[in-house]
Amino acid sequence: MPKAMYAIWWDNTLGPLVGRSTPDGETLSSDEALAIFLGHGVNHEARVGYTNLGRGLIVSIMESPNCLAVLLDDSDDPQIVERSLTRLIGEIDLNSQQWDRQIEMAFKRLLNMINCSSTEQLLARPDVTRLVTDLRTGRIEDIRPRNVMKQMASYPTAKEYINASDTEIEHTLADLVIAGVLIPKTYGRRIQCRQCGSDEVEIVLVCPTCNSKRLETRYALFCPNCNNRTEQIIYDDISEVVCEHCGASISVTDLVVINVEISCLECGRASVDTTIILNCASCGRRMNLVDILGGTGLKFSLR
């Protein structure tokens, strides 16, 4: 299990500053903190960093200007620690005024995540056992991704067995790969920013006539309840739409899009052929063809 956790941050004038650490007595020098930040690149562009200090390997995650670093034991699997740390960072209040308690709780939570990722603990879970059993008996062939409107990977087959978020399901499947139960195979394409490694994408639509971003998007959708075609204008931050024919609520994760028509609020032109720009939602960089076509989606099969 990891030996320690450190909270450090970057000041543009003073450089790396060492904050709280746990367990008590564990410290980092300024030189070690600088080495950890350099593990994220000169401009701190990489979210996850690896640094080999004299006393062991450090795995760190950057939420600029904050950085959370973990000192590994020689027996630790860096990939499991990295995935657990990536999951953990979303649960931490980086602006907390009680960092002593915050980092102590974070370290305990990290150790629990790593323990639950071990092969024995993983295969002891009833939901994972049912999933693996049905793969072995041929009830399901493999676990394929489905691209949803939030631009993230979703695995509907695995979700029938594992009652968790899409992110947690991805982590569980990755843990099963490390445990030697599943094998990942290429399946389609996955967009990934080459600058920061994020796969969160912001889609910007531009009118092909006047280049305005003031557009209204009308979706032609298939209603799974009444089997009719329904048209909806879908805005951000909604979780469901209502069929205009039968009144049924349809979750955005279950939408089947038949066609899309874009209307420009500036010049008034309606078109199905609009200019699409993809920006990285994490660092803001505009993506090019290599970012869009260079990545590989994954499906999972029984080893």
C-alpha positions as CSV (number, residue, x, y, z in Angstrom):
1,M,0.0,0.0,0.0
2,P,1.2,3.6,-0.6
3,K,3.3,5.1,2.1
4,A,2.2,8.8,2.1
5,M,0.2,11.5,0.4
6,Y,1.3,15.1,-0.1
7,A,-0.6,18.3,-1.1
8,I,1.5,20.8,-3.0
9,W,0.7,23.8,-5.2
10,W,2.3,26.1,-7.6
11,D,2.9,29.8,-7.1
12,N,3.9,31.8,-10.2
13,T,6.3,33.8,-8.1
14,L,7.6,31.4,-5.5
15,G,7.3,28.1,-7.5
16,P,6.3,24.9,-5.7
17,L,4.9,25.2,-2.2
18,V,4.6,22.2,0.1
19,G,1.4,22.0,2.1
20,R,-0.1,19.2,4.2
21,S,1.0,15.6,4.2
22,T,-0.1,12.4,5.8
23,P,0.8,10.3,7.9
24,D,2.4,12.8,10.3
25,G,6.1,13.2,9.9
26,E,6.1,12.7,6.2
27,T,7.6,15.7,4.4
28,L,8.7,16.8,0.9
29,S,11.6,19.1,0.2
30,S,11.2,22.0,-2.2
31,D,13.5,20.2,-4.7
32,E,11.3,17.1,-4.5
33,A,8.1,19.2,-5.0
34,L,9.7,20.9,-8.1
35,A,10.6,17.4,-9.5
36,I,7.0,16.3,-9.0
37,F,5.7,19.3,-10.9
38,L,8.2,18.8,-13.7
39,G,6.7,15.3,-14.0
40,H,3.6,17.0,-15.4
41,G,5.6,18.8,-18.1
42,V,7.2,22.2,-18.3
43,N,3.8,23.9,-18.5
44,H,2.1,21.4,-16.2
45,E,0.1,20.2,-19.3
46,A,-0.1,16.5,-18.2
47,R,-2.8,15.7,-15.7
48,V,-1.0,12.6,-14.3
49,G,2.7,12.6,-13.5
50,Y,5.3,10.0,-12.5
51,T,8.4,11.0,-10.5
52,N,11.1,8.6,-9.3
53,L,12.4,10.1,-6.1
54,G,15.3,8.4,-4.2
55,R,12.9,7.0,-1.6
56,G,10.3,5.6,-4.1
57,L,8.0,6.3,-7.0
58,I,5.6,9.2,-6.8
59,V,2.3,9.2,-8.7
60,S,0.6,12.6,-8.8
61,I,-2.5,14.3,-10.3
62,M,-2.7,17.9,-11.2
63,E,-5.7,20.2,-10.8
64,S,-3.8,23.4,-11.4
65,P,-2.5,25.1,-9.3
66,N,-3.0,22.2,-6.9
67,C,-1.2,18.8,-7.1
68,L,-1.9,15.7,-5.0
69,A,1.1,13.3,-4.8
70,V,1.3,9.7,-3.5
71,L,4.5,7.9,-2.5
72,L,4.3,4.2,-3.5
73,D,5.6,1.2,-1.8
74,D,7.8,-1.1,-4.0
75,S,5.0,-3.7,-4.1
76,D,2.3,-1.2,-5.4
77,D,0.9,-1.4,-8.9
78,P,1.3,2.2,-10.3
79,Q,-1.6,1.7,-12.7
80,I,-4.1,0.9,-9.9
81,V,-2.8,3.8,-7.8
82,E,-3.2,6.2,-10.8
83,R,-6.8,5.1,-11.5
84,S,-7.7,5.3,-7.9
85,L,-6.1,8.7,-7.6
86,T,-8.0,9.9,-10.7
87,R,-11.3,8.8,-9.1
88,L,-10.4,10.3,-5.7
89,I,-9.5,13.8,-7.0
90,G,-13.2,14.4,-7.8
91,E,-14.2,13.8,-4.2
92,I,-11.7,16.2,-2.6
93,D,-12.5,19.9,-1.8
94,L,-9.3,21.5,-3.0
95,N,-10.4,24.8,-1.4
96,S,-11.0,23.4,2.0
97,Q,-9.9,25.4,5.0
98,Q,-9.4,22.1,7.0
99,W,-6.6,20.5,4.9
100,D,-5.3,18.4,7.8
101,R,-8.6,16.5,8.0
102,Q,-9.1,16.7,4.2
103,I,-5.9,15.0,3.3
104,E,-6.2,12.4,6.1
105,M,-9.6,11.4,4.8
106,A,-8.4,11.4,1.2
107,F,-5.5,9.0,2.0
108,K,-7.8,6.6,3.9
109,R,-10.2,6.7,0.9
110,L,-7.4,6.0,-1.5
111,L,-6.2,3.0,0.5
112,N,-9.8,1.7,0.5
113,M,-10.1,2.2,-3.3
114,I,-6.8,0.3,-3.9
115,N,-7.9,-2.5,-1.6
116,C,-11.2,-2.9,-3.5
117,S,-9.3,-3.0,-6.8
118,S,-7.3,-6.1,-5.8
119,T,-8.1,-9.2,-7.7
120,E,-9.5,-11.1,-4.7
121,Q,-11.7,-8.2,-3.6
122,L,-12.8,-7.5,-7.2
123,L,-13.8,-11.1,-8.0
124,A,-15.6,-11.4,-4.6
125,R,-18.1,-8.8,-5.7
126,P,-21.5,-10.4,-6.7
127,D,-22.1,-8.1,-9.6
128,V,-18.6,-8.7,-11.1
129,T,-19.1,-12.5,-10.5
130,R,-22.3,-12.5,-12.5
131,L,-20.8,-10.4,-15.3
132,V,-17.8,-12.7,-15.6
133,T,-19.9,-15.9,-15.4
134,D,-22.2,-14.7,-18.2
135,L,-19.1,-13.9,-20.3
136,R,-17.7,-17.4,-19.7
137,T,-21.0,-19.2,-20.5
138,G,-21.5,-17.2,-23.7
139,R,-24.7,-15.4,-22.5
140,I,-23.0,-12.2,-23.5
141,E,-20.3,-12.1,-26.2
142,D,-18.3,-9.0,-25.2
143,I,-18.7,-5.6,-23.6
144,R,-19.0,-2.9,-26.2
145,P,-18.9,0.9,-25.7
146,R,-21.7,3.2,-26.7
147,N,-21.0,6.9,-27.4
148,V,-23.5,9.0,-25.5
149,M,-24.3,12.7,-25.9
150,K,-21.9,13.7,-23.0
151,Q,-19.0,12.5,-25.2
152,M,-17.9,9.7,-22.9
153,A,-17.8,5.9,-23.1
154,S,-20.7,4.0,-21.8
155,Y,-21.0,0.2,-21.5
156,P,-24.8,-0.7,-21.4
157,T,-24.1,-4.4,-21.1
158,A,-21.9,-4.0,-18.1
159,K,-24.4,-1.5,-16.6
160,E,-26.9,-4.3,-16.4
161,Y,-24.7,-6.0,-13.9
162,I,-22.8,-3.2,-12.2
163,N,-25.0,-0.6,-10.6
164,A,-22.6,2.4,-10.8
165,S,-21.7,5.4,-12.9
166,D,-20.2,5.1,-16.3
167,T,-16.8,6.3,-14.9
168,E,-16.9,3.6,-12.1
169,I,-17.8,0.9,-14.6
170,E,-14.9,1.9,-16.8
171,H,-12.6,1.6,-13.8
172,T,-14.0,-1.8,-12.9
173,L,-13.5,-3.1,-16.4
174,A,-9.9,-1.8,-16.3
175,D,-9.3,-3.5,-13.0
176,L,-10.6,-6.8,-14.5
177,V,-8.0,-6.4,-17.3
178,I,-5.2,-6.1,-14.7
179,A,-6.7,-9.1,-12.9
180,G,-6.3,-11.1,-16.1
181,V,-10.0,-11.8,-16.5
182,L,-10.8,-9.5,-19.4
183,I,-8.8,-8.4,-22.5
184,P,-9.3,-5.0,-24.2
185,K,-9.7,-4.8,-27.9
186,T,-10.0,-2.0,-30.4
187,Y,-13.5,-0.8,-31.1
188,G,-14.1,2.3,-33.1
189,R,-12.4,5.7,-32.4
190,R,-12.1,7.6,-29.2
191,I,-11.2,11.3,-29.2
192,Q,-8.3,12.4,-26.9
193,C,-6.5,15.7,-26.6
194,R,-2.8,15.2,-27.4
195,Q,-1.9,18.2,-25.2
196,C,-3.4,17.2,-21.8
197,G,-4.7,13.7,-22.5
198,S,-8.3,14.5,-21.7
199,D,-11.2,12.8,-23.6
200,E,-13.7,15.4,-22.5
201,V,-14.8,17.3,-25.6
202,E,-16.6,20.6,-26.1
203,I,-18.5,20.6,-29.4
204,V,-18.9,24.1,-31.1
205,L,-21.2,24.4,-34.0
206,V,-20.7,27.3,-36.5
207,C,-23.0,28.5,-39.2
208,P,-21.5,27.6,-42.6
209,T,-22.8,30.9,-44.1
210,C,-22.0,33.6,-41.6
211,N,-19.8,31.7,-39.0
212,S,-22.1,32.7,-36.2
213,K,-22.2,30.5,-33.1
214,R,-25.8,31.5,-32.3
215,L,-27.5,28.4,-33.5
216,E,-30.6,26.5,-32.7
217,T,-30.4,22.7,-33.0
218,R,-33.5,20.7,-33.7
219,Y,-33.2,16.9,-33.3
220,A,-35.4,14.3,-35.0
221,L,-35.6,11.5,-32.5
222,F,-37.1,8.0,-32.3
223,C,-39.4,7.4,-29.3
224,P,-38.9,3.9,-27.8
225,N,-42.3,4.1,-26.1
226,C,-44.6,4.8,-29.1
227,N,-42.1,4.1,-32.0
228,N,-42.9,7.5,-33.6
229,R,-40.5,10.2,-34.8
230,T,-40.5,13.2,-32.5
231,E,-38.7,16.5,-32.9
232,Q,-37.0,18.4,-30.0
233,I,-34.8,21.3,-29.4
234,I,-32.2,20.0,-26.9
235,Y,-30.4,22.5,-24.7
236,D,-27.5,21.9,-22.4
237,D,-28.0,20.7,-18.8
238,I,-31.2,18.6,-19.4
239,S,-31.6,15.0,-18.4
240,E,-34.6,14.0,-20.4
241,V,-37.0,15.1,-23.2
242,V,-40.7,14.5,-23.7
243,C,-42.2,12.8,-26.8
244,E,-44.6,15.2,-28.6
245,H,-46.8,12.2,-29.5
246,C,-47.2,10.0,-26.4
247,G,-45.8,12.3,-23.7
248,A,-43.3,9.8,-22.5
249,S,-40.1,11.0,-20.9
250,I,-36.9,9.8,-22.7
251,S,-33.6,9.9,-20.9
252,V,-30.8,11.6,-22.8
253,T,-28.7,8.4,-22.5
254,D,-31.5,6.5,-24.4
255,L,-31.9,9.0,-27.3
256,V,-31.8,7.6,-30.8
257,V,-31.0,10.5,-33.1
258,I,-32.5,10.1,-36.7
259,N,-31.5,13.5,-38.1
260,V,-30.3,17.0,-36.9
261,E,-31.2,20.3,-38.4
262,I,-29.4,23.5,-37.5
263,S,-31.0,27.0,-37.7
264,C,-28.8,30.1,-37.5
265,L,-30.3,32.9,-35.3
266,E,-28.1,35.5,-37.1
267,C,-28.7,34.9,-40.8
268,G,-31.8,32.6,-40.5
269,R,-30.4,29.8,-42.7
270,A,-31.4,26.2,-41.8
271,S,-29.0,23.4,-42.7
272,V,-28.0,19.9,-41.9
273,D,-24.4,20.6,-42.9
274,T,-22.9,22.9,-40.3
275,T,-19.2,23.5,-39.4
276,I,-18.2,21.5,-36.4
277,I,-15.3,22.5,-34.2
278,L,-14.1,20.3,-31.4
279,N,-12.3,21.9,-28.4
280,C,-10.7,20.1,-25.4
281,A,-13.0,20.8,-22.4
282,S,-10.0,20.6,-20.1
283,C,-7.4,22.8,-21.6
284,G,-9.4,24.6,-24.3
285,R,-7.2,23.6,-27.2
286,R,-8.9,23.2,-30.6
287,M,-8.5,19.6,-31.7
288,N,-7.2,18.6,-35.1
289,L,-7.5,15.4,-37.2
290,V,-4.9,13.6,-35.2
291,D,-6.7,14.2,-31.9
292,I,-10.0,13.2,-33.5
293,L,-8.9,10.1,-35.5
294,G,-5.8,9.0,-33.6
295,G,-7.5,7.5,-30.5
296,T,-8.9,4.0,-30.2
297,G,-12.1,3.0,-28.4
298,L,-12.2,-0.2,-26.4
299,K,-14.4,-3.2,-26.0
300,F,-13.7,-5.9,-23.5
301,S,-13.8,-9.7,-24.0
302,L,-13.1,-12.7,-21.8
303,R,-9.4,-13.6,-21.8
